[in-house]
Amino acid sequence: MKKSILFSFISVIFFCACSNNEISKEECLNKGMTYKYKTVLNYRTGEYENKFVCTK
């Protein structure tokens, strides 16, 4: 019983951490920040991808 509750709790936390946290361009500009992209390496595929970020 305790093992199944612990397993459920850990799996919920794991999948919550994998959610998409991308911010939209409008949200970024409304906060007075600049919206630009960086080229970053995706470790799973081994390819470079463009990732959009807000900077001051």
Secondary structure, 3 states (H helix, E strand, C coil): CHHHHHHHHHHHHHHHHCCCCCCCHHHHHHCCCEEEEEEEEECCCCEEEEEEEEEC
